[in-house]
């Protein structure tokens, strides 16, 4: 079971909303909307995706990583490294 399983429906709802934002961006570009208006919407969609990513990361740490640490052994170290790599990817983006 994945750490986000309990919030799966909420994540799907948020992702569908973001998908709508992206379709709106496509329409804006197709309609030759003002650049700043398009950039504002790109920023909003980016923040929405970042919020989903942070929620998933929090769920992963509190469920998958915490369980591995409680179990101990090499799996615990691997899960911590995996979480650290995910954080690094988010910080770089």
PyMOL Python script that loads the backbone (N, CA, C, O; Angstrom):
from pymol import cmd

cmd.read_pdbstr("""\
ATOM      1  N   UNK A   1       0.841  -1.188   0.000  1.00  0.00           N
ATOM      2  CA  UNK A   1       0.000   0.000   0.000  1.00  0.00           C
ATOM      3  C   UNK A   1       0.884   1.248   0.000  1.00  0.00           C
ATOM      4  O   UNK A   1       1.840   1.342   0.770  1.00  0.00           O
ATOM      5  N   UNK A   2       0.556   2.197  -0.865  1.00  0.00           N
ATOM      6  CA  UNK A   2       1.339   3.421  -0.974  1.00  0.00           C
ATOM      7  C   UNK A   2       0.904   4.431   0.085  1.00  0.00           C
ATOM      8  O   UNK A   2      -0.230   4.401   0.563  1.00  0.00           O
ATOM      9  N   UNK A   3       1.820   5.320   0.441  1.00  0.00           N
ATOM     10  CA  UNK A   3       1.551   6.309   1.473  1.00  0.00           C
ATOM     11  C   UNK A   3       0.403   7.248   1.139  1.00  0.00           C
ATOM     12  O   UNK A   3      -0.247   7.768   2.046  1.00  0.00           O
ATOM     13  N   UNK A   4       0.141   7.476  -0.142  1.00  0.00           N
ATOM     14  CA  UNK A   4      -0.922   8.400  -0.541  1.00  0.00           C
ATOM     15  C   UNK A   4      -2.276   7.720  -0.691  1.00  0.00           C
ATOM     16  O   UNK A   4      -3.258   8.388  -1.013  1.00  0.00           O
ATOM     17  N   UNK A   5      -2.356   6.423  -0.471  1.00  0.00           N
ATOM     18  CA  UNK A   5      -3.597   5.679  -0.710  1.00  0.00           C
ATOM     19  C   UNK A   5      -4.798   6.267   0.011  1.00  0.00           C
ATOM     20  O   UNK A   5      -5.899   6.287  -0.539  1.00  0.00           O
ATOM     21  N   UNK A   6      -4.604   6.742   1.223  1.00  0.00           N
ATOM     22  CA  UNK A   6      -5.709   7.316   1.982  1.00  0.00           C
ATOM     23  C   UNK A   6      -6.228   8.616   1.390  1.00  0.00           C
ATOM     24  O   UNK A   6      -7.388   8.974   1.589  1.00  0.00           O
ATOM     25  N   UNK A   7      -5.369   9.325   0.662  1.00  0.00           N
ATOM     26  CA  UNK A   7      -5.733  10.609   0.053  1.00  0.00           C
ATOM     27  C   UNK A   7      -5.820  10.518  -1.461  1.00  0.00           C
ATOM     28  O   UNK A   7      -5.802  11.540  -2.147  1.00  0.00           O
ATOM     29  N   UNK A   8      -5.913   9.311  -1.982  1.00  0.00           N
ATOM     30  CA  UNK A   8      -5.870   9.112  -3.425  1.00  0.00           C
ATOM     31  C   UNK A   8      -6.923   9.943  -4.153  1.00  0.00           C
ATOM     32  O   UNK A   8      -6.619  10.588  -5.156  1.00  0.00           O
ATOM     33  N   UNK A   9      -8.146   9.930  -3.660  1.00  0.00           N
ATOM     34  CA  UNK A   9      -9.214  10.666  -4.334  1.00  0.00           C
ATOM     35  C   UNK A   9      -8.940  12.172  -4.336  1.00  0.00           C
ATOM     36  O   UNK A   9      -9.208  12.852  -5.326  1.00  0.00           O
ATOM     37  N   UNK A  10      -8.414  12.685  -3.241  1.00  0.00           N
ATOM     38  CA  UNK A  10      -8.086  14.116  -3.176  1.00  0.00           C
ATOM     39  C   UNK A  10      -6.976  14.454  -4.172  1.00  0.00           C
ATOM     40  O   UNK A  10      -7.029  15.494  -4.829  1.00  0.00           O
ATOM     41  N   UNK A  11      -5.977  13.585  -4.285  1.00  0.00           N
ATOM     42  CA  UNK A  11      -4.904  13.824  -5.256  1.00  0.00           C
ATOM     43  C   UNK A  11      -5.449  13.793  -6.679  1.00  0.00           C
ATOM     44  O   UNK A  11      -5.089  14.632  -7.504  1.00  0.00           O
ATOM     45  N   UNK A  12      -6.313  12.827  -6.965  1.00  0.00           N
ATOM     46  CA  UNK A  12      -6.886  12.749  -8.309  1.00  0.00           C
ATOM     47  C   UNK A  12      -7.712  13.988  -8.629  1.00  0.00           C
ATOM     48  O   UNK A  12      -7.668  14.491  -9.752  1.00  0.00           O
ATOM     49  N   UNK A  13      -8.459  14.480  -7.653  1.00  0.00           N
ATOM     50  CA  UNK A  13      -9.254  15.688  -7.856  1.00  0.00           C
ATOM     51  C   UNK A  13      -8.345  16.878  -8.154  1.00  0.00           C
ATOM     52  O   UNK A  13      -8.606  17.656  -9.072  1.00  0.00           O
ATOM     53  N   UNK A  14      -7.282  17.012  -7.374  1.00  0.00           N
ATOM     54  CA  UNK A  14      -6.341  18.123  -7.598  1.00  0.00           C
ATOM     55  C   UNK A  14      -5.670  18.016  -8.958  1.00  0.00           C
ATOM     56  O   UNK A  14      -5.505  19.017  -9.655  1.00  0.00           O
ATOM     57  N   UNK A  15      -5.284  16.801  -9.338  1.00  0.00           N
ATOM     58  CA  UNK A  15      -4.621  16.622 -10.626  1.00  0.00           C
ATOM     59  C   UNK A  15      -5.573  16.896 -11.792  1.00  0.00           C
ATOM     60  O   UNK A  15      -5.157  17.425 -12.822  1.00  0.00           O
ATOM     61  N   UNK A  16      -6.828  16.543 -11.634  1.00  0.00           N
ATOM     62  CA  UNK A  16      -7.805  16.868 -12.680  1.00  0.00           C
ATOM     63  C   UNK A  16      -7.997  18.376 -12.793  1.00  0.00           C
ATOM     64  O   UNK A  16      -8.153  18.901 -13.895  1.00  0.00           O
ATOM     65  N   UNK A  17      -7.986  19.064 -11.674  1.00  0.00           N
ATOM     66  CA  UNK A  17      -8.092  20.522 -11.689  1.00  0.00           C
ATOM     67  C   UNK A  17      -6.877  21.128 -12.400  1.00  0.00           C
ATOM     68  O   UNK A  17      -7.014  22.064 -13.187  1.00  0.00           O
ATOM     69  N   UNK A  18      -5.704  20.594 -12.120  1.00  0.00           N
ATOM     70  CA  UNK A  18      -4.488  21.071 -12.784  1.00  0.00           C
ATOM     71  C   UNK A  18      -4.561  20.771 -14.281  1.00  0.00           C
ATOM     72  O   UNK A  18      -4.159  21.592 -15.105  1.00  0.00           O
ATOM     73  N   UNK A  19      -5.069  19.610 -14.620  1.00  0.00           N
ATOM     74  CA  UNK A  19      -5.239  19.265 -16.033  1.00  0.00           C
ATOM     75  C   UNK A  19      -6.127  20.306 -16.725  1.00  0.00           C
ATOM     76  O   UNK A  19      -5.853  20.702 -17.858  1.00  0.00           O
ATOM     77  N   UNK A  20      -7.173  20.740 -16.053  1.00  0.00           N
ATOM     78  CA  UNK A  20      -8.036  21.791 -16.595  1.00  0.00           C
ATOM     79  C   UNK A  20      -7.286  23.101 -16.760  1.00  0.00           C
ATOM     80  O   UNK A  20      -7.485  23.821 -17.739  1.00  0.00           O
ATOM     81  N   UNK A  21      -6.418  23.409 -15.794  1.00  0.00           N
ATOM     82  CA  UNK A  21      -5.597  24.616 -15.907  1.00  0.00           C
ATOM     83  C   UNK A  21      -4.700  24.548 -17.146  1.00  0.00           C
ATOM     84  O   UNK A  21      -4.537  25.538 -17.858  1.00  0.00           O
ATOM     85  N   UNK A  22      -4.133  23.390 -17.389  1.00  0.00           N
ATOM     86  CA  UNK A  22      -3.240  23.219 -18.535  1.00  0.00           C
ATOM     87  C   UNK A  22      -4.028  23.360 -19.836  1.00  0.00           C
ATOM     88  O   UNK A  22      -3.554  23.991 -20.782  1.00  0.00           O
ATOM     89  N   UNK A  23      -5.222  22.778 -19.890  1.00  0.00           N
ATOM     90  CA  UNK A  23      -6.061  22.952 -21.080  1.00  0.00           C
ATOM     91  C   UNK A  23      -6.405  24.431 -21.279  1.00  0.00           C
ATOM     92  O   UNK A  23      -6.441  24.917 -22.409  1.00  0.00           O
ATOM     93  N   UNK A  24      -6.655  25.136 -20.186  1.00  0.00           N
ATOM     94  CA  UNK A  24      -6.918  26.566 -20.263  1.00  0.00           C
ATOM     95  C   UNK A  24      -5.717  27.321 -20.811  1.00  0.00           C
ATOM     96  O   UNK A  24      -5.871  28.258 -21.595  1.00  0.00           O
ATOM     97  N   UNK A  25      -4.523  26.914 -20.398  1.00  0.00           N
ATOM     98  CA  UNK A  25      -3.304  27.528 -20.932  1.00  0.00           C
ATOM     99  C   UNK A  25      -3.183  27.302 -22.437  1.00  0.00           C
ATOM    100  O   UNK A  25      -2.801  28.204 -23.182  1.00  0.00           O
ATOM    101  N   UNK A  26      -3.511  26.098 -22.868  1.00  0.00           N
ATOM    102  CA  UNK A  26      -3.464  25.804 -24.302  1.00  0.00           C
ATOM    103  C   UNK A  26      -4.431  26.717 -25.062  1.00  0.00           C
ATOM    104  O   UNK A  26      -4.095  27.240 -26.124  1.00  0.00           O
ATOM    105  N   UNK A  27      -5.622  26.900 -24.515  1.00  0.00           N
ATOM    106  CA  UNK A  27      -6.603  27.784 -25.152  1.00  0.00           C
ATOM    107  C   UNK A  27      -6.092  29.225 -25.180  1.00  0.00           C
ATOM    108  O   UNK A  27      -6.244  29.928 -26.179  1.00  0.00           O
ATOM    109  N   UNK A  28      -5.488  29.651 -24.076  1.00  0.00           N
ATOM    110  CA  UNK A  28      -4.966  31.016 -24.021  1.00  0.00           C
ATOM    111  C   UNK A  28      -3.928  31.256 -25.116  1.00  0.00           C
ATOM    112  O   UNK A  28      -3.954  32.284 -25.792  1.00  0.00           O
ATOM    113  N   UNK A  29      -3.019  30.301 -25.282  1.00  0.00           N
ATOM    114  CA  UNK A  29      -1.990  30.437 -26.315  1.00  0.00           C
ATOM    115  C   UNK A  29      -2.647  30.388 -27.692  1.00  0.00           C
ATOM    116  O   UNK A  29      -2.311  31.181 -28.572  1.00  0.00           O
ATOM    117  N   UNK A  30      -3.571  29.469 -27.876  1.00  0.00           N
ATOM    118  CA  UNK A  30      -4.270  29.351 -29.155  1.00  0.00           C
ATOM    119  C   UNK A  30      -5.031  30.635 -29.496  1.00  0.00           C
ATOM    120  O   UNK A  30      -5.131  31.016 -30.662  1.00  0.00           O
ATOM    121  N   UNK A  31      -5.565  31.295 -28.467  1.00  0.00           N
ATOM    122  CA  UNK A  31      -6.328  32.538 -28.661  1.00  0.00           C
ATOM    123  C   UNK A  31      -5.442  33.779 -28.653  1.00  0.00           C
ATOM    124  O   UNK A  31      -5.946  34.901 -28.678  1.00  0.00           O
ATOM    125  N   UNK A  32      -4.126  33.584 -28.619  1.00  0.00           N
ATOM    126  CA  UNK A  32      -3.164  34.697 -28.604  1.00  0.00           C
ATOM    127  C   UNK A  32      -3.390  35.651 -27.431  1.00  0.00           C
ATOM    128  O   UNK A  32      -3.387  36.871 -27.599  1.00  0.00           O
ATOM    129  N   UNK A  33      -3.584  35.078 -26.247  1.00  0.00           N
ATOM    130  CA  UNK A  33      -3.771  35.891 -25.045  1.00  0.00           C
ATOM    131  C   UNK A  33      -2.491  36.656 -24.709  1.00  0.00           C
ATOM    132  O   UNK A  33      -1.402  36.312 -25.167  1.00  0.00           O
ATOM    133  N   UNK A  34      -2.651  37.678 -23.916  1.00  0.00           N
ATOM    134  CA  UNK A  34      -1.537  38.525 -23.488  1.00  0.00           C
ATOM    135  C   UNK A  34      -0.510  37.686 -22.730  1.00  0.00           C
ATOM    136  O   UNK A  34      -0.868  36.878 -21.874  1.00  0.00           O
ATOM    137  N   UNK A  35       0.767  37.885 -23.051  1.00  0.00           N
ATOM    138  CA  UNK A  35       1.859  37.071 -22.491  1.00  0.00           C
ATOM    139  C   UNK A  35       1.834  37.008 -20.967  1.00  0.00           C
ATOM    140  O   UNK A  35       1.995  35.934 -20.386  1.00  0.00           O
ATOM    141  N   UNK A  36       1.633  38.146 -20.324  1.00  0.00           N
ATOM    142  CA  UNK A  36       1.664  38.186 -18.860  1.00  0.00           C
ATOM    143  C   UNK A  36       0.515  37.370 -18.273  1.00  0.00           C
ATOM    144  O   UNK A  36       0.677  36.727 -17.236  1.00  0.00           O
ATOM    145  N   UNK A  37      -0.639  37.395 -18.929  1.00  0.00           N
ATOM    146  CA  UNK A  37      -1.766  36.583 -18.461  1.00  0.00           C
ATOM    147  C   UNK A  37      -1.442  35.092 -18.563  1.00  0.00           C
ATOM    148  O   UNK A  37      -1.774  34.319 -17.665  1.00  0.00           O
ATOM    149  N   UNK A  38      -0.805  34.699 -19.641  1.00  0.00           N
ATOM    150  CA  UNK A  38      -0.408  33.297 -19.811  1.00  0.00           C
ATOM    151  C   UNK A  38       0.625  32.928 -18.748  1.00  0.00           C
ATOM    152  O   UNK A  38       0.519  31.875 -18.119  1.00  0.00           O
ATOM    153  N   UNK A  39       1.617  33.784 -18.549  1.00  0.00           N
ATOM    154  CA  UNK A  39       2.645  33.512 -17.542  1.00  0.00           C
ATOM    155  C   UNK A  39       2.058  33.412 -16.141  1.00  0.00           C
ATOM    156  O   UNK A  39       2.506  32.594 -15.338  1.00  0.00           O
ATOM    157  N   UNK A  40       1.069  34.228 -15.847  1.00  0.00           N
ATOM    158  CA  UNK A  40       0.408  34.162 -14.541  1.00  0.00           C
ATOM    159  C   UNK A  40      -0.252  32.805 -14.348  1.00  0.00           C
ATOM    160  O   UNK A  40      -0.177  32.220 -13.268  1.00  0.00           O
ATOM    161  N   UNK A  41      -0.892  32.309 -15.388  1.00  0.00           N
ATOM    162  CA  UNK A  41      -1.541  31.004 -15.296  1.00  0.00           C
ATOM    163  C   UNK A  41      -0.529  29.861 -15.250  1.00  0.00           C
ATOM    164  O   UNK A  41      -0.766  28.852 -14.585  1.00  0.00           O
ATOM    165  N   UNK A  42       0.592  30.008 -15.947  1.00  0.00           N
ATOM    166  CA  UNK A  42       1.664  29.011 -15.861  1.00  0.00           C
ATOM    167  C   UNK A  42       2.176  28.938 -14.421  1.00  0.00           C
ATOM    168  O   UNK A  42       2.398  27.853 -13.885  1.00  0.00           O
ATOM    169  N   UNK A  43       2.355  30.090 -13.814  1.00  0.00           N
ATOM    170  CA  UNK A  43       2.820  30.140 -12.427  1.00  0.00           C
ATOM    171  C   UNK A  43       1.832  29.451 -11.490  1.00  0.00           C
ATOM    172  O   UNK A  43       2.233  28.709 -10.594  1.00  0.00           O
ATOM    173  N   UNK A  44       0.549  29.697 -11.697  1.00  0.00           N
ATOM    174  CA  UNK A  44      -0.476  29.066 -10.852  1.00  0.00           C
ATOM    175  C   UNK A  44      -0.468  27.546 -11.022  1.00  0.00           C
ATOM    176  O   UNK A  44      -0.584  26.816 -10.038  1.00  0.00           O
ATOM    177  N   UNK A  45      -0.333  27.067 -12.252  1.00  0.00           N
ATOM    178  CA  UNK A  45      -0.296  25.625 -12.497  1.00  0.00           C
ATOM    179  C   UNK A  45       0.965  25.004 -11.894  1.00  0.00           C
ATOM    180  O   UNK A  45       0.923  23.899 -11.353  1.00  0.00           O
ATOM    181  N   UNK A  46       2.069  25.713 -11.991  1.00  0.00           N
ATOM    182  CA  UNK A  46       3.322  25.229 -11.405  1.00  0.00           C
ATOM    183  C   UNK A  46       3.194  25.102  -9.889  1.00  0.00           C
ATOM    184  O   UNK A  46       3.605  24.096  -9.311  1.00  0.00           O
ATOM    185  N   UNK A  47       2.625  26.119  -9.246  1.00  0.00           N
ATOM    186  CA  UNK A  47       2.436  26.067  -7.790  1.00  0.00           C
ATOM    187  C   UNK A  47       1.505  24.925  -7.403  1.00  0.00           C
ATOM    188  O   UNK A  47       1.727  24.254  -6.395  1.00  0.00           O
ATOM    189  N   UNK A  48       0.469  24.703  -8.198  1.00  0.00           N
ATOM    190  CA  UNK A  48      -0.467  23.611  -7.903  1.00  0.00           C
ATOM    191  C   UNK A  48       0.241  22.261  -7.993  1.00  0.00           C
ATOM    192  O   UNK A  48       0.033  21.399  -7.139  1.00  0.00           O
ATOM    193  N   UNK A  49       1.070  22.069  -9.010  1.00  0.00           N
ATOM    194  CA  UNK A  49       1.828  20.817  -9.132  1.00  0.00           C
ATOM    195  C   UNK A  49       2.828  20.662  -7.991  1.00  0.00           C
ATOM    196  O   UNK A  49       3.023  19.560  -7.477  1.00  0.00           O
ATOM    197  N   UNK A  50       3.457  21.755  -7.599  1.00  0.00           N
ATOM    198  CA  UNK A  50       4.391  21.691  -6.477  1.00  0.00           C
ATOM    199  C   UNK A  50       3.669  21.301  -5.190  1.00  0.00           C
ATOM    200  O   UNK A  50       4.218  20.560  -4.375  1.00  0.00           O
ATOM    201  N   UNK A  51       2.453  21.788  -5.001  1.00  0.00           N
ATOM    202  CA  UNK A  51       1.686  21.432  -3.808  1.00  0.00           C
ATOM    203  C   UNK A  51       1.365  19.942  -3.803  1.00  0.00           C
ATOM    204  O   UNK A  51       1.424  19.298  -2.755  1.00  0.00           O
ATOM    205  N   UNK A  52       1.027  19.393  -4.963  1.00  0.00           N
ATOM    206  CA  UNK A  52       0.781  17.949  -5.056  1.00  0.00           C
ATOM    207  C   UNK A  52       2.063  17.187  -4.735  1.00  0.00           C
ATOM    208  O   UNK A  52       2.043  16.216  -3.979  1.00  0.00           O
ATOM    209  N   UNK A  53       3.170  17.630  -5.312  1.00  0.00           N
ATOM    210  CA  UNK A  53       4.450  16.955  -5.075  1.00  0.00           C
ATOM    211  C   UNK A  53       4.820  16.974  -3.596  1.00  0.00           C
ATOM    212  O   UNK A  53       5.262  15.959  -3.059  1.00  0.00           O
ATOM    213  N   UNK A  54       4.646  18.102  -2.939  1.00  0.00           N
ATOM    214  CA  UNK A  54       4.973  18.187  -1.511  1.00  0.00           C
ATOM    215  C   UNK A  54       4.063  17.296  -0.675  1.00  0.00           C
ATOM    216  O   UNK A  54       4.512  16.683   0.293  1.00  0.00           O
ATOM    217  N   UNK A  55       2.800  17.222  -1.040  1.00  0.00           N
ATOM    218  CA  UNK A  55       1.880  16.332  -0.332  1.00  0.00           C
ATOM    219  C   UNK A  55       2.272  14.880  -0.493  1.00  0.00           C
ATOM    220  O   UNK A  55       2.260  14.121   0.475  1.00  0.00           O
ATOM    221  N   UNK A  56       2.620  14.486  -1.713  1.00  0.00           N
ATOM    222  CA  UNK A  56       3.059  13.113  -1.960  1.00  0.00           C
ATOM    223  C   UNK A  56       4.348  12.807  -1.202  1.00  0.00           C
ATOM    224  O   UNK A  56       4.507  11.720  -0.645  1.00  0.00           O
ATOM    225  N   UNK A  57       5.258  13.763  -1.184  1.00  0.00           N
ATOM    226  CA  UNK A  57       6.511  13.574  -0.444  1.00  0.00           C
ATOM    227  C   UNK A  57       6.240  13.403   1.045  1.00  0.00           C
ATOM    228  O   UNK A  57       6.810  12.526   1.692  1.00  0.00           O
ATOM    229  N   UNK A  58       5.371  14.244   1.577  1.00  0.00           N
ATOM    230  CA  UNK A  58       5.029  14.126   2.996  1.00  0.00           C
ATOM    231  C   UNK A  58       4.404  12.763   3.299  1.00  0.00           C
ATOM    232  O   UNK A  58       4.742  12.128   4.297  1.00  0.00           O
ATOM    233  N   UNK A  59       3.496  12.322   2.437  1.00  0.00           N
ATOM    234  CA  UNK A  59       2.880  11.005   2.624  1.00  0.00           C
ATOM    235  C   UNK A  59       3.926   9.902   2.547  1.00  0.00           C
ATOM    236  O   UNK A  59       3.890   8.956   3.334  1.00  0.00           O
ATOM    237  N   UNK A  60       4.852  10.019   1.608  1.00  0.00           N
ATOM    238  CA  UNK A  60       5.895   9.006   1.451  1.00  0.00           C
ATOM    239  C   UNK A  60       6.764   8.922   2.705  1.00  0.00           C
ATOM    240  O   UNK A  60       7.062   7.834   3.198  1.00  0.00           O
ATOM    241  N   UNK A  61       7.163  10.083   3.207  1.00  0.00           N
ATOM    242  CA  UNK A  61       8.024  10.089   4.385  1.00  0.00           C
ATOM    243  C   UNK A  61       7.292   9.550   5.609  1.00  0.00           C
ATOM    244  O   UNK A  61       7.836   8.747   6.367  1.00  0.00           O
ATOM    245  N   UNK A  62       6.057   9.997   5.793  1.00  0.00           N
ATOM    246  CA  UNK A  62       5.330   9.582   7.001  1.00  0.00           C
ATOM    247  C   UNK A  62       4.851   8.133   6.944  1.00  0.00           C
ATOM    248  O   UNK A  62       4.549   7.543   7.980  1.00  0.00           O
ATOM    249  N   UNK A  63       4.780   7.565   5.766  1.00  0.00           N
ATOM    250  CA  UNK A  63       4.313   6.184   5.664  1.00  0.00           C
ATOM    251  C   UNK A  63       5.457   5.245   5.288  1.00  0.00           C
ATOM    252  O   UNK A  63       5.885   4.431   6.107  1.00  0.00           O
ATOM    253  N   UNK A  64       5.946   5.351   4.073  1.00  0.00           N
ATOM    254  CA  UNK A  64       6.938   4.409   3.551  1.00  0.00           C
ATOM    255  C   UNK A  64       8.277   4.495   4.281  1.00  0.00           C
ATOM    256  O   UNK A  64       8.842   3.481   4.689  1.00  0.00           O
ATOM    257  N   UNK A  65       8.772   5.715   4.437  1.00  0.00           N
ATOM    258  CA  UNK A  65      10.075   5.880   5.087  1.00  0.00           C
ATOM    259  C   UNK A  65       9.973   5.539   6.569  1.00  0.00           C
ATOM    260  O   UNK A  65      10.839   4.851   7.110  1.00  0.00           O
ATOM    261  N   UNK A  66       8.926   6.014   7.223  1.00  0.00           N
ATOM    262  CA  UNK A  66       8.758   5.722   8.653  1.00  0.00           C
ATOM    263  C   UNK A  66       8.642   4.221   8.904  1.00  0.00           C
ATOM    264  O   UNK A  66       9.234   3.703   9.852  1.00  0.00           O
ATOM    265  N   UNK A  67       7.879   3.516   8.057  1.00  0.00           N
ATOM    266  CA  UNK A  67       7.755   2.058   8.209  1.00  0.00           C
ATOM    267  C   UNK A  67       9.100   1.370   8.024  1.00  0.00           C
ATOM    268  O   UNK A  67       9.442   0.457   8.775  1.00  0.00           O
ATOM    269  N   UNK A  68       9.865   1.807   7.026  1.00  0.00           N
ATOM    270  CA  UNK A  68      11.172   1.199   6.779  1.00  0.00           C
ATOM    271  C   UNK A  68      12.123   1.450   7.943  1.00  0.00           C
ATOM    272  O   UNK A  68      12.895   0.567   8.316  1.00  0.00           O
ATOM    273  N   UNK A  69      12.072   2.642   8.513  1.00  0.00           N
ATOM    274  CA  UNK A  69      12.940   2.952   9.647  1.00  0.00           C
ATOM    275  C   UNK A  69      12.562   2.101  10.854  1.00  0.00           C
ATOM    276  O   UNK A  69      13.433   1.601  11.565  1.00  0.00           O
ATOM    277  N   UNK A  70      11.271   1.940  11.080  1.00  0.00           N
ATOM    278  CA  UNK A  70      10.828   1.087  12.192  1.00  0.00           C
ATOM    279  C   UNK A  70      11.272  -0.352  12.006  1.00  0.00           C
ATOM    280  O   UNK A  70      11.590  -1.038  12.977  1.00  0.00           O
ATOM    281  N   UNK A  71      11.296  -0.816  10.750  1.00  0.00           N
ATOM    282  CA  UNK A  71      11.735  -2.180  10.454  1.00  0.00           C
ATOM    283  C   UNK A  71      13.249  -2.286  10.578  1.00  0.00           C
ATOM    284  O   UNK A  71      13.779  -3.298  11.037  1.00  0.00           O
ATOM    285  N   UNK A  72      13.938  -1.222  10.160  1.00  0.00           N
ATOM    286  CA  UNK A  72      15.393  -1.199  10.242  1.00  0.00           C
ATOM    287  C   UNK A  72      16.063  -1.915   9.084  1.00  0.00           C
ATOM    288  O   UNK A  72      15.406  -2.334   8.131  1.00  0.00           O
ATOM    289  N   UNK A  73      17.356  -2.048   9.177  1.00  0.00           N
ATOM    290  CA  UNK A  73      18.117  -2.763   8.167  1.00  0.00           C
ATOM    291  C   UNK A  73      18.414  -1.918   6.942  1.00  0.00           C
ATOM    292  O   UNK A  73      18.226  -0.702   6.943  1.00  0.00           O
ATOM    293  N   UNK A  74      18.881  -2.589   5.899  1.00  0.00           N
ATOM    294  CA  UNK A  74      19.286  -1.873   4.686  1.00  0.00           C
ATOM    295  C   UNK A  74      18.112  -1.184   3.977  1.00  0.00           C
ATOM    296  O   UNK A  74      18.307  -0.178   3.294  1.00  0.00           O
ATOM    297  N   UNK A  75      16.910  -1.714   4.134  1.00  0.00           N
ATOM    298  CA  UNK A  75      15.748  -1.080   3.499  1.00  0.00           C
ATOM    299  C   UNK A  75      15.520   0.323   4.059  1.00  0.00           C
ATOM    300  O   UNK A  75      15.135   1.230   3.322  1.00  0.00           O
ATOM    301  N   UNK A  76      15.754   0.501   5.346  1.00  0.00           N
ATOM    302  CA  UNK A  76      15.588   1.812   5.964  1.00  0.00           C
ATOM    303  C   UNK A  76      16.547   2.820   5.339  1.00  0.00           C
ATOM    304  O   UNK A  76      16.150   3.932   4.993  1.00  0.00           O
ATOM    305  N   UNK A  77      17.793   2.429   5.198  1.00  0.00           N
ATOM    306  CA  UNK A  77      18.782   3.324   4.600  1.00  0.00           C
ATOM    307  C   UNK A  77      18.415   3.638   3.150  1.00  0.00           C
ATOM    308  O   UNK A  77      18.560   4.776   2.704  1.00  0.00           O
ATOM    309  N   UNK A  78      17.944   2.638   2.421  1.00  0.00           N
ATOM    310  CA  UNK A  78      17.557   2.841   1.021  1.00  0.00           C
ATOM    311  C   UNK A  78      16.379   3.807   0.909  1.00  0.00           C
ATOM    312  O   UNK A  78      16.364   4.658   0.020  1.00  0.00           O
ATOM    313  N   UNK A  79      15.401   3.685   1.793  1.00  0.00           N
ATOM    314  CA  UNK A  79      14.227   4.576   1.749  1.00  0.00           C
ATOM    315  C   UNK A  79      14.606   6.011   2.093  1.00  0.00           C
ATOM    316  O   UNK A  79      14.064   6.949   1.507  1.00  0.00           O
ATOM    317  N   UNK A  80      15.518   6.195   3.025  1.00  0.00           N
ATOM    318  CA  UNK A  80      15.969   7.546   3.376  1.00  0.00           C
ATOM    319  C   UNK A  80      16.710   8.161   2.193  1.00  0.00           C
ATOM    320  O   UNK A  80      16.501   9.331   1.872  1.00  0.00           O
ATOM    321  N   UNK A  81      17.577   7.380   1.542  1.00  0.00           N
ATOM    322  CA  UNK A  81      18.298   7.882   0.364  1.00  0.00           C
ATOM    323  C   UNK A  81      17.325   8.218  -0.761  1.00  0.00           C
ATOM    324  O   UNK A  81      17.481   9.226  -1.449  1.00  0.00           O
ATOM    325  N   UNK A  82      16.328   7.371  -0.939  1.00  0.00           N
ATOM    326  CA  UNK A  82      15.312   7.599  -1.968  1.00  0.00           C
ATOM    327  C   UNK A  82      14.551   8.904  -1.702  1.00  0.00           C
ATOM    328  O   UNK A  82      14.316   9.689  -2.621  1.00  0.00           O
ATOM    329  N   UNK A  83      14.174   9.127  -0.452  1.00  0.00           N
ATOM    330  CA  UNK A  83      13.466  10.360  -0.084  1.00  0.00           C
ATOM    331  C   UNK A  83      14.370  11.578  -0.273  1.00  0.00           C
ATOM    332  O   UNK A  83      13.914  12.622  -0.741  1.00  0.00           O
ATOM    333  N   UNK A  84      15.633  11.451   0.086  1.00  0.00           N
ATOM    334  CA  UNK A  84      16.581  12.555  -0.097  1.00  0.00           C
ATOM    335  C   UNK A  84      16.739  12.902  -1.572  1.00  0.00           C
ATOM    336  O   UNK A  84      16.817  14.077  -1.929  1.00  0.00           O
ATOM    337  N   UNK A  85      16.786  11.897  -2.422  1.00  0.00           N
ATOM    338  CA  UNK A  85      16.898  12.132  -3.865  1.00  0.00           C
ATOM    339  C   UNK A  85      15.641  12.817  -4.393  1.00  0.00           C
ATOM    340  O   UNK A  85      15.726  13.696  -5.250  1.00  0.00           O
ATOM    341  N   UNK A  86      14.486  12.419  -3.889  1.00  0.00           N
ATOM    342  CA  UNK A  86      13.227  13.050  -4.315  1.00  0.00           C
ATOM    343  C   UNK A  86      13.200  14.510  -3.901  1.00  0.00           C
ATOM    344  O   UNK A  86      12.776  15.369  -4.674  1.00  0.00           O
ATOM    345  N   UNK A  87      13.647  14.794  -2.694  1.00  0.00           N
ATOM    346  CA  UNK A  87      13.707  16.180  -2.223  1.00  0.00           C
ATOM    347  C   UNK A  87      14.660  16.989  -3.101  1.00  0.00           C
ATOM    348  O   UNK A  87      14.354  18.122  -3.472  1.00  0.00           O
ATOM    349  N   UNK A  88      15.803  16.414  -3.429  1.00  0.00           N
ATOM    350  CA  UNK A  88      16.772  17.101  -4.281  1.00  0.00           C
ATOM    351  C   UNK A  88      16.166  17.414  -5.649  1.00  0.00           C
ATOM    352  O   UNK A  88      16.390  18.498  -6.189  1.00  0.00           O
ATOM    353  N   UNK A  89      15.402  16.478  -6.214  1.00  0.00           N
ATOM    354  CA  UNK A  89      14.763  16.724  -7.512  1.00  0.00           C
ATOM    355  C   UNK A  89      13.760  17.864  -7.405  1.00  0.00           C
ATOM    356  O   UNK A  89      13.676  18.701  -8.304  1.00  0.00           O
ATOM    357  N   UNK A  90      13.002  17.904  -6.320  1.00  0.00           N
ATOM    358  CA  UNK A  90      12.014  18.966  -6.146  1.00  0.00           C
ATOM    359  C   UNK A  90      12.680  20.327  -5.963  1.00  0.00           C
ATOM    360  O   UNK A  90      12.185  21.338  -6.462  1.00  0.00           O
ATOM    361  N   UNK A  91      13.781  20.350  -5.261  1.00  0.00           N
ATOM    362  CA  UNK A  91      14.478  21.615  -5.023  1.00  0.00           C
ATOM    363  C   UNK A  91      15.083  22.144  -6.322  1.00  0.00           C
ATOM    364  O   UNK A  91      15.099  23.354  -6.551  1.00  0.00           O
ATOM    365  N   UNK A  92      15.572  21.259  -7.158  1.00  0.00           N
ATOM    366  CA  UNK A  92      16.178  21.670  -8.433  1.00  0.00           C
ATOM    367  C   UNK A  92      15.141  22.190  -9.411  1.00  0.00           C
ATOM    368  O   UNK A  92      15.460  23.033 -10.249  1.00  0.00           O
ATOM    369  N   UNK A  93      13.916  21.715  -9.327  1.00  0.00           N
ATOM    370  CA  UNK A  93      12.911  22.115 -10.328  1.00  0.00           C
ATOM    371  C   UNK A  93      12.319  23.464 -10.068  1.00  0.00           C
ATOM    372  O   UNK A  93      11.465  23.920 -10.829  1.00  0.00           O
TER     373      UNK A  93
END
""", "prot")
cmd.dss("prot")
cmd.show_as("cartoon", "prot")
cmd.util.cbc("prot")
cmd.orient("prot")
